[in-house]
């Protein structure tokens, strides 16, 4: 079966010169610099063009290295909201004959009904052609095993022939540069117990005959007790046979030919990157593995695992300029690496270098140093989840390794004391979970994995919030007393000086969720994750009492902007709007709105009783009497998020920003006249796959707006 549906999508590359291209409203768009902050799942230096490289991420799209500007250039900022799942890149292949030709396998199972697309570019990612393959196979760029592979590969003999392994549907082949795909029934494997399927496709460059590689080795992500996990074809895929002798009870992760008749393979006892013990699936602890060398001609195996190592391995690369030089990385291993900024140990993976074909290895992390490249927070973090490590094809002293927080690069890997530098200039993959613009103060964010940041200048890297808690899901400011703030991760923390210093609440009932503060900061509410109870504290968490009547699971309460006794909450499950008149002691359902709106309701700054509720397909509603009644904003037919910023010159009301549909057009809009008229401020090139759930105006600079993305960090628009 061949898919015939294809679609050309023009995708402007945001180069150094055009990254802030203006739209029709005169806005320039960029990303607030945080630095990496997400899992980069693969890096791909081109074999035919020195200095050219690509990278893929699990939720933030793909990038190209701009050697002139010395930064990563995002290739997918044009991605529309409806296709936010395509920001999850499961695999990437660079044509070994032409560095301008790249192919991506994109899709995320929990977005867009798992829509899966093959994206093809012939001009370095400046534009792409889509082939929707959802009817044939589905992928999951943010699933377990996402760092393994590559499952997508060009035939080294032809730019027209590609192969891709899939999670559930076996092995596929294209003979028209990825425009259409056909299942290779000769490989009798579809899926695996861990749902990672066929995860490794390796055409042998030394086997090309008449423009087609005859030898094709394919890895399957399953324990050998569940069936063979390595297959071989010597006739261009017409038939496959299981390869005998690979290490037992382990799964292939990545592989590379050395050009001397050998194939190096890394193994782990799981899909990774971390351990997974699901009673409904095969146990994947990802704590054992090794490195093996397979003699392709004689079908002989040699265990070349670095001495004393039993941990899982993932990354593997051979230096094209010296085939005896091999580099490999562990994964899901937490050995001591370097000291953090406060003198504490950091823990992460190891990288090993061999100069004799795997006979012996040198640990190139143990005696190495780490350089931050101006991104201070990485001093407290490690190289971990090192799924991919690769030599520069033109310089064997240079290598990249991917990590759960970005990319590290060394230019002296063979030195006695190599340096690994955080190589993420231009690469932003944070997932924003909360944003506050402090009047007269900084921009404060909450993000997944790495707490959040305080930015006094949103053109430069900010300061990470400390003490560190990791994924921070909730962030609040006291509307009438902006020096008081609260945030929540595994614990609740509060600040009394506008986010500069944070203290931990002595008691926390449940983890994550949301926090809210009264107008004067005297009352703190916490709605823990997956709980139907909201808690109230008058002493920053020294003690708590349960809020009465507000039995909303995952509630998102907010305090009134002026009156400290007023709080609000919206129950998106049934549309009830709740108000508290006694500082959060009791809540009352006082009005009815349509269900399934956004639970991120907003209060207008400096305006008591002024509440706005974005209701998705039911538009935007406003109340000026603390939720007793609402009026619909007629020009807005759909609204996913709303925020407020500094008022325009001469205006008496704050500037309103929304993500939604106004007069039939979808995008980010601004109003300076209380929603009577709207100006679109983003454009087709700056959509970021965002669903617009978080929209926040800058309280100190008119017109500046911040918006969440699907995995590209915090977008900022400046007039």
Secondary structure as GFF3:
##gff-version 3
##sequence-region A 1 719
A	DSSP	beta_strand	6	9	.	.	.	ID=ss1
A	DSSP	beta_strand	28	31	.	.	.	ID=ss2
A	DSSP	beta_strand	40	45	.	.	.	ID=ss3
A	DSSP	beta_strand	53	57	.	.	.	ID=ss4
A	DSSP	beta_strand	62	66	.	.	.	ID=ss5
A	DSSP	beta_strand	71	74	.	.	.	ID=ss6
A	DSSP	three_ten_helix	81	87	.	.	.	ID=ss7
A	DSSP	beta_strand	89	94	.	.	.	ID=ss8
A	DSSP	beta_strand	102	106	.	.	.	ID=ss9
A	DSSP	three_ten_helix	112	114	.	.	.	ID=ss10
A	DSSP	beta_strand	117	121	.	.	.	ID=ss11
A	DSSP	beta_strand	128	132	.	.	.	ID=ss12
A	DSSP	beta_strand	152	155	.	.	.	ID=ss13
A	DSSP	beta_strand	158	165	.	.	.	ID=ss14
A	DSSP	beta_strand	171	174	.	.	.	ID=ss15
A	DSSP	beta_strand	182	183	.	.	.	ID=ss16
A	DSSP	beta_strand	198	203	.	.	.	ID=ss17
A	DSSP	three_ten_helix	205	207	.	.	.	ID=ss18
A	DSSP	beta_strand	208	209	.	.	.	ID=ss19
A	DSSP	beta_strand	212	213	.	.	.	ID=ss20
A	DSSP	beta_strand	216	220	.	.	.	ID=ss21
A	DSSP	three_ten_helix	224	226	.	.	.	ID=ss22
A	DSSP	beta_strand	230	233	.	.	.	ID=ss23
A	DSSP	beta_strand	241	242	.	.	.	ID=ss24
A	DSSP	beta_strand	251	257	.	.	.	ID=ss25
A	DSSP	beta_strand	262	268	.	.	.	ID=ss26
A	DSSP	beta_strand	289	295	.	.	.	ID=ss27
A	DSSP	beta_strand	300	303	.	.	.	ID=ss28
A	DSSP	beta_strand	313	318	.	.	.	ID=ss29
A	DSSP	beta_strand	326	330	.	.	.	ID=ss30
A	DSSP	beta_strand	335	339	.	.	.	ID=ss31
A	DSSP	beta_strand	345	348	.	.	.	ID=ss32
A	DSSP	beta_strand	351	354	.	.	.	ID=ss33
A	DSSP	beta_strand	362	363	.	.	.	ID=ss34
A	DSSP	beta_strand	369	371	.	.	.	ID=ss35
A	DSSP	three_ten_helix	376	380	.	.	.	ID=ss36
A	DSSP	beta_strand	389	392	.	.	.	ID=ss37
A	DSSP	beta_strand	395	403	.	.	.	ID=ss38
A	DSSP	beta_strand	406	410	.	.	.	ID=ss39
A	DSSP	beta_strand	419	422	.	.	.	ID=ss40
A	DSSP	beta_strand	432	437	.	.	.	ID=ss41
A	DSSP	beta_strand	443	447	.	.	.	ID=ss42
A	DSSP	beta_strand	453	455	.	.	.	ID=ss43
A	DSSP	beta_strand	463	464	.	.	.	ID=ss44
A	DSSP	beta_strand	474	477	.	.	.	ID=ss45
A	DSSP	beta_strand	485	488	.	.	.	ID=ss46
A	DSSP	beta_strand	492	495	.	.	.	ID=ss47
A	DSSP	beta_strand	503	504	.	.	.	ID=ss48
A	DSSP	beta_strand	514	517	.	.	.	ID=ss49
A	DSSP	beta_strand	524	527	.	.	.	ID=ss50
A	DSSP	beta_strand	534	537	.	.	.	ID=ss51
A	DSSP	beta_strand	545	546	.	.	.	ID=ss52
A	DSSP	beta_strand	558	559	.	.	.	ID=ss53
A	DSSP	beta_strand	567	570	.	.	.	ID=ss54
A	DSSP	beta_strand	576	580	.	.	.	ID=ss55
A	DSSP	beta_strand	588	592	.	.	.	ID=ss56
A	DSSP	beta_strand	602	603	.	.	.	ID=ss57
A	DSSP	beta_strand	611	614	.	.	.	ID=ss58
A	DSSP	beta_strand	620	623	.	.	.	ID=ss59
A	DSSP	beta_strand	631	632	.	.	.	ID=ss60
A	DSSP	beta_strand	636	645	.	.	.	ID=ss61
A	DSSP	beta_strand	655	662	.	.	.	ID=ss62
A	DSSP	beta_strand	665	671	.	.	.	ID=ss63
A	DSSP	beta_strand	679	680	.	.	.	ID=ss64
A	DSSP	beta_strand	695	697	.	.	.	ID=ss65
A	DSSP	beta_strand	705	708	.	.	.	ID=ss66
A	DSSP	beta_strand	714	718	.	.	.	ID=ss67
###
